[in-house]
Amino acid sequence: MKKLSIYLILVSAVLLLTCKKSDEYLGPDVDKVFGAYELIDSFKISQNAIDFRQEGASVNFSAKFAAYEDWNLKITGLQSGSYKEYSGTGDVVNINWFGTSSALPVLQRENCSVVFTVLGEKYTAAESLFIDSTRVSSGVLIMDFESGVPTSLPNFYQSGVNFFADGLGSAGEGNSFFNAGGEVPWDYLIGLIEFPALNTIGQSHYPLSTNQHNVHFNVMMRGDENLPNSFGIFNFYEDDDGDGLWESDSEDMWSTGNIFINKSTWELYTRPYDSLTLATSGEGANGNGILEPEKLMNVEYLLLIDPVQGEARGDLDYLIFTEGGPLQP
């Protein structure tokens, strides 16, 4: 890996030199590229406890070498198993970590191991870090299920399935999630649940940007790799005339289309609002046909499977709208 990195650096230097006068050298320091390994400043962590709820809170990690080295840094939650990982090539390491995760589930309030390694060399440093509070994601939170599944949410589920249930432990974020699954031999629909703005945030409409291109819908989803044909659909109901009601024959319903949920691990699903599709006929197809996120009043989730395929699984966690880009977990 180091040889490849050095090769790429040298190639870049040669290309730069061909564009400059012969007495100008813009390439990397040869001693740093080919120099022997030497640790100048040992690995340091700025603090061993952090409250990421504080504005701008971060942890700094640093080290310095005499020559360019390939390095890796991994922060692992000892309870959640989640992690944040960095890697690079250079003689200086200077990283500010703001509490994000490289994969789901997200890091929790927990103790973490911090391991820094110089690849190909016999140097490894280990530290400990306690996350006192996790970061607060910027956006309009629909539901995180930390207080369970509110009974006020409109729902329908077939007899004999566990669609409307609280899931404890192994959540995508926090400690609880929406446990959705079951088998219905006579129908595609396992169940559905709605998230009206009035029931979730206490407002008639979700406070979203008027710019459809700037809004992203995000949700953490988990299925079962042994039930690969499970799929979900999210529908978005817009109040076109602003009267606080949704009329099926005169207002828009937009949809994600089928989302196949076939992994046993939590996955972040993000959909730009401007990529939603309008109902083609029947209910929700007769509005103004214009994506207007600021008029959104309800989000609906349906879990489905071909009944001949048997059981379905489609757990949910941490539904949130973000603006300017997808959720950074």
C-alpha positions as CSV (number, residue, x, y, z in Angstrom):
1,M,0.0,0.0,0.0
2,K,2.8,2.4,0.9
3,K,4.6,1.6,-2.3
4,L,1.5,2.4,-4.3
5,S,0.9,5.6,-2.5
6,I,4.5,6.7,-3.0
7,Y,4.3,5.8,-6.7
8,L,1.2,8.0,-7.1
9,I,2.9,10.9,-5.4
10,L,6.0,10.6,-7.6
11,V,3.9,10.4,-10.8
12,S,2.0,13.5,-9.7
13,A,5.3,15.3,-9.1
14,V,6.6,14.4,-12.5
15,L,3.5,15.7,-14.2
16,L,3.9,19.0,-12.3
17,L,7.5,19.3,-13.2
18,T,6.8,19.0,-16.9
19,C,4.7,22.1,-16.7
20,K,7.3,24.2,-14.9
21,K,10.7,25.7,-15.5
22,S,13.6,23.3,-14.8
23,D,14.8,25.3,-11.8
24,E,11.5,25.0,-10.0
25,Y,10.9,21.9,-8.0
26,L,7.3,21.3,-6.9
27,G,7.4,17.6,-6.0
28,P,7.4,16.0,-2.6
29,D,10.4,15.9,-0.4
30,V,12.4,12.9,-1.5
31,D,13.6,12.2,2.0
32,K,10.0,12.0,3.2
33,V,9.1,9.6,0.4
34,F,12.0,7.2,0.7
35,G,13.1,8.0,4.3
36,A,13.3,5.3,7.0
37,Y,10.5,5.0,9.5
38,E,10.9,7.2,12.5
39,L,8.3,8.4,15.0
40,I,8.7,12.1,15.6
41,D,5.6,12.7,17.8
42,S,3.8,9.8,19.3
43,F,0.0,9.3,18.8
44,K,-2.0,11.7,21.0
45,I,-5.7,12.1,21.8
46,S,-7.0,15.5,22.9
47,Q,-9.3,14.1,25.6
48,N,-10.6,10.8,26.9
49,A,-14.3,11.9,27.3
50,I,-16.5,13.9,25.0
51,D,-20.1,15.3,25.0
52,F,-21.0,15.6,21.3
53,R,-24.1,17.5,22.1
54,Q,-22.0,20.6,22.7
55,E,-21.8,22.8,19.6
56,G,-18.6,22.1,17.6
57,A,-17.5,19.3,20.0
58,S,-14.7,17.2,18.6
59,V,-11.8,14.9,19.5
60,N,-8.4,15.5,18.0
61,F,-6.0,12.7,17.1
62,S,-2.5,13.5,16.0
63,A,0.9,12.0,15.2
64,K,4.0,12.8,13.2
65,F,6.6,10.8,11.3
66,A,10.0,11.5,9.6
67,A,8.7,10.0,6.3
68,Y,5.4,9.3,4.6
69,E,3.6,6.4,6.2
70,D,0.4,4.5,5.6
71,W,-1.7,4.7,8.8
72,N,-5.1,3.6,10.1
73,L,-7.2,4.9,13.0
74,K,-10.3,3.1,14.3
75,I,-12.6,4.1,17.1
76,T,-14.9,1.2,18.2
77,G,-17.9,1.3,20.5
78,L,-17.5,-1.5,23.1
79,Q,-21.3,-1.8,23.5
80,S,-22.8,-1.0,20.1
81,G,-19.9,-2.5,18.0
82,S,-20.2,0.5,15.8
83,Y,-17.0,2.2,14.6
84,K,-15.4,5.2,12.9
85,E,-12.4,4.6,10.7
86,Y,-9.8,6.8,9.1
87,S,-6.8,5.9,6.9
88,G,-4.3,7.9,5.0
89,T,-0.7,8.4,3.8
90,G,1.6,11.1,5.0
91,D,4.0,12.3,7.6
92,V,1.5,14.2,9.7
93,V,-1.8,13.0,11.2
94,N,-4.2,15.6,12.4
95,I,-7.9,14.5,12.6
96,N,-10.8,16.2,14.3
97,W,-13.6,13.7,14.9
98,F,-17.1,15.1,15.4
99,G,-18.9,11.9,16.5
100,T,-20.0,10.4,13.2
101,S,-20.0,6.6,12.5
102,S,-18.6,4.8,9.4
103,A,-21.4,2.2,9.6
104,L,-24.7,1.4,11.3
105,P,-25.6,1.1,14.1
106,V,-24.4,4.5,15.2
107,L,-22.2,4.9,18.2
108,Q,-24.0,5.3,21.5
109,R,-23.2,6.6,25.0
110,E,-20.5,4.1,25.6
111,N,-16.8,3.4,26.2
112,C,-14.7,3.1,23.0
113,S,-11.4,1.6,22.1
114,V,-9.1,3.8,20.0
115,V,-6.4,2.0,18.0
116,F,-3.9,3.8,15.8
117,T,-1.6,1.7,13.6
118,V,1.3,2.5,11.2
119,L,0.9,-0.2,8.5
120,G,3.9,-2.2,7.7
121,E,5.7,-0.9,10.8
122,K,5.8,-2.1,14.4
123,Y,3.9,0.8,15.9
124,T,0.5,0.6,17.4
125,A,-1.0,2.9,20.0
126,A,-4.1,2.3,22.0
127,E,-6.3,4.7,23.9
128,S,-9.7,4.7,25.5
129,L,-12.5,7.2,25.0
130,F,-15.9,7.7,26.7
131,I,-18.8,9.1,24.7
132,D,-20.9,10.9,27.3
133,S,-23.5,12.0,24.9
134,T,-23.9,11.4,21.2
135,R,-24.2,14.0,18.5
136,V,-27.6,15.5,17.5
137,S,-28.2,15.2,13.8
138,S,-29.4,18.3,12.0
139,G,-32.8,17.9,10.4
140,V,-36.5,17.4,11.0
141,L,-36.8,14.2,13.1
142,I,-39.9,12.2,12.3
143,M,-39.5,9.4,14.8
144,D,-36.6,7.6,16.6
145,F,-38.8,5.2,18.7
146,E,-36.7,5.8,21.9
147,S,-40.0,6.1,23.8
148,G,-41.5,3.2,22.0
149,V,-44.0,3.2,19.1
150,P,-46.7,5.8,19.9
151,T,-50.2,4.2,20.0
152,S,-51.5,7.5,18.5
153,L,-49.9,6.7,15.1
154,P,-52.5,5.4,12.6
155,N,-51.8,1.8,11.6
156,F,-53.1,-1.4,10.2
157,Y,-51.6,-4.8,10.5
158,Q,-52.9,-8.3,9.6
159,S,-54.0,-10.7,12.3
160,G,-51.2,-12.8,13.8
161,V,-48.2,-10.6,12.9
162,N,-46.0,-8.5,15.1
163,F,-46.0,-5.4,12.9
164,F,-46.9,-2.9,15.6
165,A,-44.2,-3.7,18.3
166,D,-41.4,-2.1,20.2
167,G,-38.0,-3.4,19.5
168,L,-35.5,-3.2,22.3
169,G,-31.7,-3.6,21.8
170,S,-29.7,-3.9,18.6
171,A,-31.2,-0.6,17.3
172,G,-29.9,1.3,14.4
173,E,-29.7,4.4,16.6
174,G,-30.2,4.6,20.3
175,N,-31.8,1.7,22.2
176,S,-35.1,0.9,20.5
177,F,-36.6,0.6,17.1
178,F,-39.8,-0.3,15.2
179,N,-40.1,-4.1,15.0
180,A,-42.0,-5.0,11.8
181,G,-42.5,-8.5,10.5
182,G,-44.8,-11.5,10.1
183,E,-46.4,-13.8,7.6
184,V,-49.7,-13.4,5.8
185,P,-50.5,-16.3,3.5
186,W,-53.5,-14.5,1.8
187,D,-52.1,-11.0,1.1
188,Y,-49.1,-9.0,0.0
189,L,-49.6,-6.5,2.8
190,I,-48.1,-7.4,6.2
191,G,-49.0,-4.0,7.7
192,L,-48.7,-0.2,7.5
193,I,-48.0,2.7,9.8
194,E,-48.4,6.4,9.3
195,F,-46.4,9.3,10.7
196,P,-48.6,12.4,10.5
197,A,-46.8,15.6,11.3
198,L,-49.5,16.4,13.8
199,N,-48.8,13.2,15.7
200,T,-45.0,13.2,15.5
201,I,-43.9,16.9,15.8
202,G,-47.2,18.5,16.8
203,Q,-47.5,20.6,13.6
204,S,-49.9,20.3,10.7
205,H,-47.1,20.1,8.2
206,Y,-43.4,19.1,8.3
207,P,-41.3,22.3,8.3
208,L,-39.3,21.6,5.2
209,S,-37.7,23.7,2.6
210,T,-39.7,24.9,-0.4
211,N,-36.8,23.7,-2.6
212,Q,-37.6,20.1,-3.5
213,H,-33.9,19.5,-4.6
214,N,-32.6,20.4,-1.2
215,V,-34.6,17.9,0.9
216,H,-33.6,14.3,1.7
217,F,-35.7,11.6,3.4
218,N,-33.6,9.2,5.5
219,V,-34.5,6.0,7.4
220,M,-32.5,3.1,8.9
221,M,-33.9,-0.3,7.8
222,R,-33.1,-3.9,8.6
223,G,-34.5,-7.1,7.1
224,D,-33.4,-10.7,7.2
225,E,-31.0,-12.1,4.6
226,N,-33.0,-15.4,4.8
227,L,-36.2,-13.4,3.8
228,P,-34.8,-11.6,0.7
229,N,-38.1,-10.9,-0.9
230,S,-39.4,-8.5,1.8
231,F,-40.0,-5.0,0.5
232,G,-41.2,-1.7,1.8
233,I,-42.8,1.4,0.3
234,F,-42.9,5.0,1.7
235,N,-45.7,7.3,0.6
236,F,-45.7,11.0,1.1
237,Y,-48.9,13.0,1.3
238,E,-49.0,16.7,0.4
239,D,-51.7,19.1,1.4
240,D,-51.9,21.0,-1.9
241,D,-54.7,23.4,-1.0
242,G,-53.3,24.0,2.6
243,D,-56.5,23.2,4.4
244,G,-54.9,20.8,6.8
245,L,-56.6,17.7,5.2
246,W,-55.6,15.3,2.5
247,E,-58.2,14.7,-0.1
248,S,-57.5,11.5,-2.2
249,D,-59.2,12.8,-5.3
250,S,-57.5,16.2,-5.5
251,E,-54.1,16.1,-3.8
252,D,-50.8,14.5,-4.4
253,M,-49.3,11.3,-3.0
254,W,-45.6,10.7,-3.8
255,S,-43.8,7.4,-3.4
256,T,-40.3,5.8,-3.1
257,G,-41.5,2.8,-5.0
258,N,-40.4,-0.7,-3.8
259,I,-37.4,-0.9,-1.4
260,F,-36.1,-4.5,-1.1
261,I,-35.0,-5.1,2.5
262,N,-32.7,-8.1,2.3
263,K,-29.9,-7.5,4.8
264,S,-29.7,-8.6,8.4
265,T,-27.8,-5.6,9.3
266,W,-29.0,-2.0,9.6
267,E,-28.7,0.0,6.4
268,L,-29.2,3.7,5.9
269,Y,-31.7,4.4,3.1
270,T,-31.7,7.9,1.7
271,R,-34.0,9.3,-1.0
272,P,-33.8,12.8,-2.4
273,Y,-37.3,14.4,-2.3
274,D,-37.0,15.3,-6.0
275,S,-36.7,11.6,-6.9
276,L,-40.1,10.6,-5.6
277,T,-42.7,9.5,-8.1
278,L,-46.3,10.5,-8.3
279,A,-49.1,8.0,-8.0
280,T,-50.1,7.2,-11.6
281,S,-53.8,6.5,-11.0
282,G,-56.5,6.5,-8.4
283,E,-55.8,8.1,-5.0
284,G,-53.1,10.7,-4.9
285,A,-52.8,11.1,-8.7
286,N,-55.1,14.1,-9.1
287,G,-53.3,16.9,-7.3
288,N,-51.2,19.7,-8.9
289,G,-48.4,17.3,-9.7
290,I,-45.7,19.5,-8.2
291,L,-43.3,18.4,-5.6
292,E,-43.9,20.7,-2.6
293,P,-42.1,19.4,0.5
294,E,-43.3,22.3,2.6
295,K,-46.8,21.0,2.2
296,L,-46.0,17.5,3.4
297,M,-48.4,16.4,6.2
298,N,-48.0,12.6,6.4
299,V,-45.4,9.8,5.7
300,E,-46.7,6.3,5.4
301,Y,-44.7,3.0,5.6
302,L,-46.0,-0.3,4.1
303,L,-44.3,-3.7,4.5
304,L,-45.1,-6.2,1.8
305,I,-44.1,-9.6,0.4
306,D,-45.5,-12.0,-2.2
307,P,-47.6,-14.3,0.0
308,V,-46.1,-17.4,-1.6
309,Q,-42.7,-16.3,-0.3
310,G,-43.7,-16.6,3.4
311,E,-42.5,-14.4,6.2
312,A,-41.4,-10.7,5.8
313,R,-39.1,-8.6,7.9
314,G,-38.7,-4.8,7.6
315,D,-37.6,-3.0,10.8
316,L,-37.3,0.8,11.0
317,D,-35.4,3.3,13.0
318,Y,-34.5,7.0,13.0
319,L,-36.7,8.5,10.3
320,I,-35.5,12.1,9.6
321,F,-35.5,14.7,6.9
322,T,-32.2,16.5,6.2
323,E,-31.5,19.4,3.9
324,G,-28.5,20.0,1.7
325,G,-27.5,16.3,1.7
326,P,-28.1,12.8,3.1
327,L,-27.9,12.1,6.9
328,Q,-24.4,11.7,8.2
329,P,-24.9,9.0,10.9
